Amino acid sequence: VGAGDVARQNKYKDLTLTPLTNAALEVKRIRELTSGKAFFGELATEAQFKASARNYGILHFATHGILNHKYPLYSSLVLMGDEEEDGLLHTYELYNMQLNAEMVALSACNTGIGAIKKGEGAMSVARGFAYAGCPNIAMTLWPISDQATQVLMENFYIYLLRGLPKAEALRQAKLNFLNTGDGLICVPYFWSGLILVGTPEPLHSIEPIEYSTWSEYFWLVAVIAVLVVLAIGLILAKKQKA
């Protein structure tokens, strides 16, 4: 689910949220990688999510997250509102849902934190998705940069599509982020707040793309080279006999 101009996304007039300029780019790229279904801007409604969420093996949100310390069940993800819903997907609403997704990626601020309840843990938005049946959750531990998260999430899915286990895919995404980044963007604040909880094996909801290794390319080129040399040798041998 992608976010457009989130300042217009819901009926709560006291929310002062800035547009996430990289959220749509993030969702567009992930849609291209996974051949999935994406909802942008005014189509990314709370009602749409509730109506169709059970049909997907992976759910991805790129939007604002609102943390409510006093009433953690009112922490929410910001979507579009309409005549049916206010546009805020609250944690308590997730408790009343049954989802079939193997993984949910919460590319929003503060989705993995909340008030600590004895015997319950953090009462976060992520916990709401776990309660609804999602066994694997990528979530954030503090306010995040949508620019950094766009890069991290794109690489996360690239490595998932290579068949890597989920935790290793996220690790490689972070290493790639550090290896290609420069300056302030490499400070841990920008990349270490995104974590993953769940099962260790690769995702089953996406079809891994087979990537040939360099060694396979090397041997292919070597075999072709040998065949070319043999062919040239045979041609020269025939000419000498003639």
N, C-alpha and C positions, 0 to 999 in steps of 0.2 A: 504494500500500500504506500503510495507516494504522497508527499505533502506539497501543495503549491503555496499560495499566499495564506499562511496559517492565521494571519490577523483577521481573516474573514471566514474562518472555517466553522465557527460554532455560534451559538446564540448567547454565549456568555460575554457580555459587552465589557466586563472589567478585565478581561485577559489582554495583556499587551505582549504579544509574541511577534518576533520578527520573522520574515520569510527565510526559509532554508534553501539557499540558492543551489546547493549541490544535491539535495534530496532527490529531485526528479532525475538528475543525471545518474545517481546511484541506482535507482529503481530501473531506469531504462537499460542500463548496462547489465544488470542482473537478469532482467527479462530476456535480453538477447542471449546471454550465456545459458540460461536454463530453458528457454522457449516457454516461459511461464505467462501467466495472466497478470497484468498490472492495472492498477487504478490510480489515475493522476488527478490532482486538483479537485475540482468539484465532484468528480466521480468517486473519490475516496471517502465515501460516507460511512458513518457508523452503521447505518441500516444495511448497507451493501456488505460490510464485513460480517455482520451477524447472519445475513441470509446465505452467504456463500462460503464462509470460512471452513466448514466441515468437508468441503469438496477437495481440499488441497493437502498435499503431503508436506509442503513447506510454506510457512507464512513469514513474510518480511515486511517490517514497518520502518519507513524512513520519515519521521515526523517529530514533533515536539512531545516530550514527556513532562508531565506536571506532577511534582512530588508533594504530597500532603502529609507532613510530619504528624500533625495532631490527629487527623482521621485517615490513617493509611489505606483504608479500603476505598477512599475517594481519590487516591492517586490515579492518574489516567494517562492515556494516549490521546493526542488531539487529532481528530478526524473532521470531516465535514458534517455539519448538522443539516437537518431537513425537518419536514413536518412531523416525522416519526421520532427522531432522536436529536439530542442536544449537541452531538458531535464530540462528546467526551466519553471515551471508552474507559469506564472506571474499573478498578480491580474487582469490586464486589460483583459487577456484571459478568465478569469472566467466571466467577464461581458458579454461576448458573448456566454455564455453557458446557457442551461436550464437544471437544475438538479431536480430530483424527490426525493432526499434523505430526510428523516425525520430528520436526524442528521448527522453532519460531526464532527469528532474528529480530531483536528489538534495537534498531538503530535510532535511539532517542535518548535524551538525557535521563540519568537517574533511574533506569528501569530495573536495576538489580538491588536497590537499597530501599529501606523503609524502617519503620519502628520495629524493634526487636521484641518479640513476644516469647515468653518462656514456653519451651516445648514446641514452638512453631517456627522460630527463626525470623528472618526479615520479612515483614509484611509488604512486599513489593509488587509492582505490576508483573514482574516475571513469575512470582509465586502464583499469581492469578492464572497465568497460562499453564503452569505446572498442575494446578488444581483442576484445570479444565481438560487435562489429559496429554499435554505436550511433554515428552520425556527429555527433550534436548532444547536448551534455551541459550542463545547468545544475548548477553545483556550488558549494561553499562553500570559503572560504580560511581560516576560523577557526571557533571555537565560535560558534554563532548563537542568537539569541532566537527561540523558537518563536512568540511573539506577533508579532514583526516579520515573520518569514518567512511566517506565515499571510496577512498583508495583502499582502506583496510577491508571493507566488505566485498569490493570487487575481487580482490586477490583471494579472500577467503573462499568465495565461490569457485574461483578458478582452480584452487587446490582441491576443493571438494569434488569437482568434476574430474580431477585426475585420480580419484579413488582413494585419497588420503583419509585416514581417520579424522574425525571432526576436530579434536584438540590439536593434532599435528597440522591440519590445514590452517587453523588460526595462528599457530606458532609460525608457520612458514609465511603467512600473510604479514605478520608483524616484522619478521626478519627482512622480508622484501621491502616493507615500508621504510625500515631503517637504512637498508642498503641503497635505496634510491632517493631518500630524502636528504635534506641539507639544512643545517642551521637549527633554528628554534623548533621546527616541526618534529625534530627527533627527540625532543624532551619527553620523558615517560608520560607526562600528563596527556599528551595527544594520542598515545597508542595503547598504554597499558590498562586503561579503564575498561576496555572491551574484554569480557571473559566469557567462558563457555562452561555450562554445567550439563551433565547428562551421561550418556553411554559412550564408550570409547570407540566403537567400530565405525567404519565409513557409513555415510547416509545410503539408505536403500531407496529413497524417494526420487533420486536423480540417477540417470544412466551415465556411468563414468565414461569419459572420452579417453580412448587409447592414445597415449603419447609415446612415440618411438624415442628411444634414448639415443644419445650421440653414438654410443658403441654400435647400435644397430645400423645407423646411417654409415658409420665407418666401414663396417663389414660389407654393406651393400655396395658402397663406392669401390672398395677393394676388389670385390668379385667382378664388378663391371670392368675395372681397370685391367684385371688379369685376362678377361675375355677379349678385350680390345687388343692387348699385347699379343695374345695367341693368334688372333685374326690377322694382325699385321705380319706376324711371323710366317703364317701359312701363305699369305699373298707374296711375300718376298721369296719364300722357298720355291713357289711355283714359277716365279719370274726367272730365278737362277737356273732352274731345270730347262726352261724354255730357251 
